[in-house]
Amino acid sequence: MGLAGCKIDSVVDITGKICPYTVMEVRDALKGIETGQVLEVITDYKPAATESIPNFCQKKKYPVEVIENSDATFRLLIKKEE
């Protein structure tokens, strides 16, 4: 089962922001949730959605799922792991 079926524990909307602020806000939001919880990130900045944030999550070993919406925004679901 992917993260799309998981309960969302926290949401951060970074629409209108560009790198490096996108990753910094995601990092800070992840600090505010517990291990095992899921963060939903909303962005309209494709490089952050497809590269910067997934790369950050890969380094942290956090599962991430990127969903492209029809209105040119993206939803990223990130599960905080140990």
N, CA, C and O atoms as a GROMACS GRO file, in nm:
protein
  328
    1MET      N    1   0.085  -0.118   0.000
    1MET     CA    2   0.000   0.000   0.000
    1MET      C    3   0.089   0.124   0.000
    1MET      O    4   0.184   0.133   0.078
    2GLY      N    5   0.059   0.218  -0.087
    2GLY     CA    6   0.135   0.342  -0.092
    2GLY      C    7   0.094   0.436   0.018
    2GLY      O    8   0.002   0.408   0.095
    3LEU      N    9   0.161   0.546   0.025
    3LEU     CA   10   0.132   0.646   0.128
    3LEU      C   11  -0.001   0.716   0.104
    3LEU      O   12  -0.056   0.776   0.196
    4ALA      N   13  -0.054   0.710  -0.019
    4ALA     CA   14  -0.180   0.779  -0.050
    4ALA      C   15  -0.294   0.726   0.036
    4ALA      O   16  -0.392   0.797   0.057
    5GLY      N   17  -0.284   0.603   0.084
    5GLY     CA   18  -0.388   0.546   0.168
    5GLY      C   19  -0.369   0.572   0.316
    5GLY      O   20  -0.452   0.531   0.397
    6CYS      N   21  -0.262   0.638   0.352
    6CYS     CA   22  -0.229   0.661   0.493
    6CYS      C   23  -0.300   0.785   0.547
    6CYS      O   24  -0.339   0.875   0.472
    7LYS      N   25  -0.316   0.787   0.679
    7LYS     CA   26  -0.370   0.904   0.748
    7LYS      C   27  -0.267   1.017   0.742
    7LYS      O   28  -0.149   0.995   0.768
    8ILE      N   29  -0.312   1.138   0.707
    8ILE     CA   30  -0.225   1.255   0.703
    8ILE      C   31  -0.223   1.316   0.843
    8ILE      O   32  -0.328   1.350   0.898
    9ASP      N   33  -0.104   1.331   0.899
    9ASP     CA   34  -0.091   1.385   1.035
    9ASP      C   35  -0.064   1.534   1.037
    9ASP      O   36  -0.097   1.602   1.135
   10SER      N   37  -0.004   1.586   0.931
   10SER     CA   38   0.029   1.729   0.926
   10SER      C   39   0.038   1.772   0.780
   10SER      O   40   0.071   1.691   0.692
   11VAL      N   41   0.008   1.900   0.754
   11VAL     CA   42   0.012   1.953   0.617
   11VAL      C   43   0.094   2.081   0.618
   11VAL      O   44   0.081   2.165   0.707
   12VAL      N   45   0.181   2.096   0.516
   12VAL     CA   46   0.254   2.220   0.497
   12VAL      C   47   0.234   2.264   0.352
   12VAL      O   48   0.260   2.187   0.259
   13ASP      N   49   0.188   2.386   0.334
   13ASP     CA   50   0.165   2.442   0.200
   13ASP      C   51   0.279   2.538   0.168
   13ASP      O   52   0.291   2.645   0.228
   14ILE      N   53   0.362   2.498   0.072
   14ILE     CA   54   0.476   2.581   0.033
   14ILE      C   55   0.456   2.639  -0.107
   14ILE      O   56   0.552   2.671  -0.177
   15THR      N   57   0.331   2.652  -0.147
   15THR     CA   58   0.297   2.710  -0.277
   15THR      C   59   0.357   2.851  -0.287
   15THR      O   60   0.346   2.932  -0.195
   16GLY      N   61   0.421   2.878  -0.401
   16GLY     CA   62   0.481   3.009  -0.424
   16GLY      C   63   0.625   3.019  -0.377
   16GLY      O   64   0.691   3.120  -0.403
   17LYS      N   65   0.675   2.917  -0.308
   17LYS     CA   66   0.814   2.921  -0.259
   17LYS      C   67   0.903   2.840  -0.352
   17LYS      O   68   0.860   2.745  -0.416
   18ILE      N   69   1.031   2.881  -0.358
   18ILE     CA   70   1.129   2.811  -0.440
   18ILE      C   71   1.245   2.765  -0.352
   18ILE      O   72   1.254   2.801  -0.235
   19CYS      N   73   1.332   2.684  -0.412
   19CYS     CA   74   1.448   2.633  -0.339
   19CYS      C   75   1.542   2.748  -0.304
   19CYS      O   76   1.554   2.843  -0.382
   20PRO      N   77   1.607   2.742  -0.191
   20PRO     CA   78   1.614   2.632  -0.096
   20PRO      C   79   1.503   2.635   0.010
   20PRO      O   80   1.500   2.549   0.098
   21TYR      N   81   1.414   2.732   0.002
   21TYR     CA   82   1.312   2.748   0.107
   21TYR      C   83   1.216   2.631   0.114
   21TYR      O   84   1.163   2.600   0.220
   22THR      N   85   1.192   2.565  -0.001
   22THR     CA   86   1.100   2.452  -0.001
   22THR      C   87   1.153   2.340   0.089
   22THR      O   88   1.080   2.288   0.173
   23VAL      N   89   1.278   2.303   0.071
   23VAL     CA   90   1.336   2.195   0.151
   23VAL      C   91   1.348   2.236   0.297
   23VAL      O   92   1.326   2.155   0.386
   24MET      N   93   1.382   2.361   0.322
   24MET     CA   94   1.395   2.407   0.461
   24MET      C   95   1.260   2.398   0.533
   24MET      O   96   1.256   2.357   0.649
   25GLU      N   97   1.152   2.435   0.467
   25GLU     CA   98   1.020   2.428   0.531
   25GLU      C   99   0.977   2.284   0.554
   25GLU      O  100   0.917   2.253   0.657
   26VAL      N  101   1.007   2.196   0.459
   26VAL     CA  102   0.974   2.054   0.476
   26VAL      C  103   1.055   1.997   0.592
   26VAL      O  104   1.001   1.924   0.675
   27ARG      N  105   1.183   2.027   0.596
   27ARG     CA  106   1.268   1.980   0.706
   27ARG      C  107   1.211   2.024   0.841
   27ARG      O  108   1.201   1.944   0.934
   28ASP      N  109   1.174   2.151   0.852
   28ASP     CA  110   1.120   2.203   0.978
   28ASP      C  111   0.987   2.138   1.012
   28ASP      O  112   0.961   2.108   1.129
   29ALA      N  113   0.902   2.114   0.913
   29ALA     CA  114   0.773   2.050   0.937
   29ALA      C  115   0.792   1.906   0.984
   29ALA      O  116   0.718   1.858   1.070
   30LEU      N  117   0.891   1.836   0.928
   30LEU     CA  118   0.918   1.699   0.969
   30LEU      C  119   0.970   1.693   1.113
   30LEU      O  120   0.945   1.595   1.183
   31LYS      N  121   1.040   1.795   1.156
   31LYS     CA  122   1.086   1.800   1.296
   31LYS      C  123   0.968   1.807   1.392
   31LYS      O  124   0.980   1.766   1.507
   32GLY      N  125   0.855   1.860   1.345
   32GLY     CA  126   0.739   1.879   1.430
   32GLY      C  127   0.645   1.760   1.438
   32GLY      O  128   0.543   1.767   1.508
   33ILE      N  129   0.676   1.650   1.368
   33ILE     CA  130   0.590   1.533   1.376
   33ILE      C  131   0.669   1.415   1.433
   33ILE      O  132   0.792   1.416   1.436
   34GLU      N  133   0.595   1.315   1.477
   34GLU     CA  134   0.656   1.197   1.539
   34GLU      C  135   0.696   1.094   1.432
   34GLU      O  136   0.643   1.095   1.321
   35THR      N  137   0.788   1.006   1.468
   35THR     CA  138   0.826   0.895   1.382
   35THR      C  139   0.702   0.812   1.350
   35THR      O  140   0.622   0.782   1.438
   36GLY      N  141   0.687   0.777   1.223
   36GLY     CA  142   0.573   0.698   1.178
   36GLY      C  143   0.457   0.782   1.126
   36GLY      O  144   0.365   0.729   1.065
   37GLN      N  145   0.461   0.912   1.151
   37GLN     CA  146   0.354   1.000   1.102
   37GLN      C  147   0.382   1.043   0.959
   37GLN      O  148   0.494   1.034   0.909
   38VAL      N  149   0.274   1.091   0.892
   38VAL     CA  150   0.283   1.130   0.752
   38VAL      C  151   0.259   1.280   0.737
   38VAL      O  152   0.164   1.336   0.790
   39LEU      N  153   0.349   1.344   0.663
   39LEU     CA  154   0.340   1.486   0.631
   39LEU      C  155   0.295   1.500   0.486
   39LEU      O  156   0.349   1.435   0.396
   40GLU      N  157   0.196   1.586   0.463
   40GLU     CA  158   0.154   1.619   0.327
   40GLU      C  159   0.212   1.756   0.292
   40GLU      O  160   0.196   1.852   0.368
   41VAL      N  161   0.278   1.764   0.178
   41VAL     CA  162   0.338   1.888   0.130
   41VAL      C  163   0.265   1.928   0.002
   41VAL      O  164   0.247   1.846  -0.088
   42ILE      N  165   0.225   2.054  -0.007
   42ILE     CA  166   0.160   2.106  -0.127
   42ILE      C  167   0.253   2.211  -0.187
   42ILE      O  168   0.296   2.304  -0.117
   43THR      N  169   0.284   2.197  -0.316
   43THR     CA  170   0.374   2.291  -0.383
   43THR      C  171   0.335   2.309  -0.529
   43THR      O  172   0.271   2.222  -0.589
   44ASP      N  173   0.374   2.422  -0.584
   44ASP     CA  174   0.355   2.445  -0.727
   44ASP      C  175   0.490   2.457  -0.799
   44ASP      O  176   0.497   2.494  -0.916
   45TYR      N  177   0.596   2.426  -0.728
   45TYR     CA  178   0.732   2.440  -0.782
   45TYR      C  179   0.784   2.301  -0.821
   45TYR      O  180   0.828   2.225  -0.735
   46LYS      N  181   0.777   2.270  -0.950
   46LYS     CA  182   0.810   2.136  -0.999
   46LYS      C  183   0.949   2.087  -0.959
   46LYS      O  184   0.961   1.972  -0.919
   47PRO      N  185   1.055   2.170  -0.969
   47PRO     CA  186   1.187   2.119  -0.928
   47PRO      C  187   1.191   2.071  -0.783
   47PRO      O  188   1.261   1.975  -0.751
   48ALA      N  189   1.118   2.137  -0.696
   48ALA     CA  190   1.114   2.093  -0.556
   48ALA      C  191   1.038   1.962  -0.544
   48ALA      O  192   1.079   1.872  -0.471
   49ALA      N  193   0.926   1.952  -0.616
   49ALA     CA  194   0.841   1.833  -0.607
   49ALA      C  195   0.906   1.709  -0.667
   49ALA      O  196   0.887   1.598  -0.617
   50THR      N  197   0.982   1.729  -0.774
   50THR     CA  198   1.037   1.614  -0.845
   50THR      C  199   1.184   1.586  -0.816
   50THR      O  200   1.234   1.478  -0.847
   51GLU      N  201   1.255   1.683  -0.756
   51GLU     CA  202   1.398   1.664  -0.732
   51GLU      C  203   1.439   1.694  -0.588
   51GLU      O  204   1.478   1.604  -0.514
   52SER      N  205   1.430   1.820  -0.548
   52SER     CA  206   1.487   1.863  -0.419
   52SER      C  207   1.428   1.790  -0.299
   52SER      O  208   1.502   1.734  -0.218
   53ILE      N  209   1.296   1.789  -0.288
   53ILE     CA  210   1.233   1.726  -0.171
   53ILE      C  211   1.250   1.574  -0.175
   53ILE      O  212   1.286   1.516  -0.073
   54PRO      N  213   1.224   1.506  -0.290
   54PRO     CA  214   1.250   1.362  -0.292
   54PRO      C  215   1.396   1.325  -0.262
   54PRO      O  216   1.422   1.224  -0.196
   55ASN      N  217   1.492   1.406  -0.309
   55ASN     CA  218   1.633   1.379  -0.278
   55ASN      C  219   1.660   1.394  -0.129
   55ASN      O  220   1.733   1.313  -0.071
   56PHE      N  221   1.603   1.497  -0.067
   56PHE     CA  222   1.617   1.515   0.078
   56PHE      C  223   1.560   1.394   0.151
   56PHE      O  224   1.623   1.342   0.244
   57CYS      N  225   1.443   1.348   0.109
   57CYS     CA  226   1.379   1.233   0.175
   57CYS      C  227   1.462   1.106   0.156
   57CYS      O  228   1.473   1.024   0.247
   58GLN      N  229   1.520   1.089   0.038
   58GLN     CA  230   1.602   0.972   0.012
   58GLN      C  231   1.724   0.970   0.105
   58GLN      O  232   1.760   0.865   0.158
   59LYS      N  233   1.786   1.085   0.126
   59LYS     CA  234   1.901   1.094   0.216
   59LYS      C  235   1.862   1.059   0.359
   59LYS      O  236   1.940   0.999   0.433
   60LYS      N  237   1.740   1.098   0.398
   60LYS     CA  238   1.690   1.070   0.534
   60LYS      C  239   1.628   0.931   0.545
   60LYS      O  240   1.594   0.886   0.655
   61LYS      N  241   1.614   0.862   0.431
   61LYS     CA  242   1.550   0.732   0.424
   61LYS      C  243   1.402   0.738   0.462
   61LYS      O  244   1.347   0.645   0.521
   62TYR      N  245   1.337   0.849   0.426
   62TYR     CA  246   1.194   0.867   0.447
   62TYR      C  247   1.120   0.829   0.318
   62TYR      O  248   1.153   0.881   0.212
   63PRO      N  249   1.022   0.739   0.326
   63PRO     CA  250   0.943   0.710   0.207
   63PRO      C  251   0.870   0.837   0.160
   63PRO      O  252   0.819   0.914   0.242
   64VAL      N  253   0.865   0.858   0.030
   64VAL     CA  254   0.797   0.976  -0.026
   64VAL      C  255   0.718   0.934  -0.149
   64VAL      O  256   0.764   0.852  -0.228
   65GLU      N  257   0.601   0.991  -0.164
   65GLU     CA  258   0.518   0.966  -0.282
   65GLU      C  259   0.480   1.103  -0.340
   65GLU      O  260   0.430   1.189  -0.268
   66VAL      N  261   0.504   1.120  -0.469
   66VAL     CA  262   0.474   1.246  -0.537
   66VAL      C  263   0.350   1.226  -0.624
   66VAL      O  264   0.343   1.134  -0.705
   67ILE      N  265   0.251   1.314  -0.605
   67ILE     CA  266   0.127   1.308  -0.681
   67ILE      C  267   0.111   1.441  -0.755
   67ILE      O  268   0.104   1.547  -0.693
   68GLU      N  269   0.106   1.434  -0.889
   68GLU     CA  270   0.088   1.556  -0.968
   68GLU      C  271  -0.061   1.579  -0.988
   68GLU      O  272  -0.132   1.491  -1.039
   69ASN      N  273  -0.109   1.695  -0.949
   69ASN     CA  274  -0.250   1.731  -0.964
   69ASN      C  275  -0.273   1.793  -1.101
   69ASN      O  276  -0.179   1.840  -1.165
   70SER      N  277  -0.397   1.795  -1.144
   70SER     CA  278  -0.431   1.849  -1.276
   70SER      C  279  -0.414   2.001  -1.285
   70SER      O  280  -0.407   2.057  -1.394
   71ASP      N  281  -0.407   2.069  -1.170
   71ASP     CA  282  -0.393   2.215  -1.171
   71ASP      C  283  -0.247   2.261  -1.159
   71ASP      O  284  -0.221   2.374  -1.116
   72ALA      N  285  -0.153   2.176  -1.198
   72ALA     CA  286  -0.008   2.206  -1.197
   72ALA      C  287   0.048   2.221  -1.057
   72ALA      O  288   0.155   2.281  -1.039
   73THR      N  289  -0.020   2.168  -0.958
   73THR     CA  290   0.037   2.161  -0.823
   73THR      C  291   0.074   2.016  -0.795
   73THR      O  292   0.035   1.924  -0.867
   74PHE      N  293   0.149   1.999  -0.689
   74PHE     CA  294   0.194   1.866  -0.650
   74PHE      C  295   0.162   1.843  -0.504
   74PHE      O  296   0.164   1.935  -0.422
   75ARG      N  297   0.131   1.719  -0.471
   75ARG     CA  298   0.117   1.674  -0.332
   75ARG      C  299   0.228   1.574  -0.308
   75ARG      O  300   0.246   1.480  -0.386
   76LEU      N  301   0.302   1.593  -0.203
   76LEU     CA  302   0.403   1.496  -0.164
   76LEU      C  303   0.362   1.441  -0.029
   76LEU      O  304   0.330   1.516   0.063
   77LEU      N  305   0.365   1.311  -0.017
   77LEU     CA  306   0.336   1.244   0.109
   77LEU      C  307   0.467   1.186   0.159
   77LEU      O  308   0.532   1.108   0.089
   78ILE      N  309   0.506   1.224   0.278
   78ILE     CA  310   0.634   1.184   0.335
   78ILE      C  311   0.609   1.118   0.469
   78ILE      O  312   0.542   1.175   0.556
   79LYS      N  313   0.662   0.997   0.486
   79LYS     CA  314   0.649   0.927   0.614
   79LYS      C  315   0.780   0.941   0.690
   79LYS      O  316   0.887   0.903   0.641
   80LYS      N  317   0.772   0.996   0.809
   80LYS     CA  318   0.892   1.014   0.892
   80LYS      C  319   0.931   0.879   0.951
   80LYS      O  320   0.851   0.814   1.018
   81GLU      N  321   1.053   0.839   0.927
   81GLU     CA  322   1.107   0.713   0.978
   81GLU      C  323   1.217   0.742   1.078
   81GLU      O  324   1.259   0.856   1.096
   82GLU      N  325   1.264   0.636   1.143
   82GLU     CA  326   1.373   0.648   1.242
   82GLU      C  327   1.496   0.708   1.178
   82GLU      O  328   1.598   0.726   1.245
   0.00000   0.00000   0.00000
